[in-house]
Amino acid sequence: MKRFFALSLIVCSASLQLAYAGTTFKKVSECQSDYFNGDYCSKANLAKYKNALKSMQPNFDKKYILLNTGTSDSLEMVAIDTQTGIVYPLNYQFTGWEDNEGNVKKKPTYTFALNDSKLCLMGSQFDGDHPGTHETYSNIKNCFSISHQYGHTNFESNYDDQVQYNYDNKSKTWKPYSR
């Protein structure tokens, strides 16, 4: 019985890996962002997507490869569907944690898991170069999930997990904002 269970586990694991091994890049769902000046369809990014599909296993929400196309100072996240080869950008850019004068003190961070549909980013959320229509949220935690609505797939914030932080000059830390 133990041998059968071990063999079944090996076969299931191998079939899961093979299910994703043959997927090739198909397209990016949205090349430009209304929220920042990133280009998700640049030659450099297209090469990153193709390489990720060849070399990485799903690491987010069971079937996606979550990938930062930006830098460690500027998070520009995409989810690559390992079953279809379609790339879904998160149309926000997250930069570092700032003090009260706007000086970056700490790199942005993010959390996610293979068996969780939630991606949480922490830092300053850049919302675009359009005065009056978009804002930048300094020192925020915001969580997103992949949404499938009306034949369209993209990242959506649930806003339930959104927390704004203020920098405390005395303790040199960020504390949840309270009014």
Secondary structure, 3 states (H helix, E strand, C coil): CHHHHHHHHHHHHHHHHHHHHCCCCCEECCCECCCCCCECCCHHHHHHHHHHHHHCCCCECCCEEEEECCCCCCECEEEEECCCCEEEECCCEEECEECCCCCEEECCEEECCCCCCEEEEEEEEECCCCCCCCCCEEEEEEEEEEEEECCEEEEEECCCCCEEEEEECCCCEEEECCC
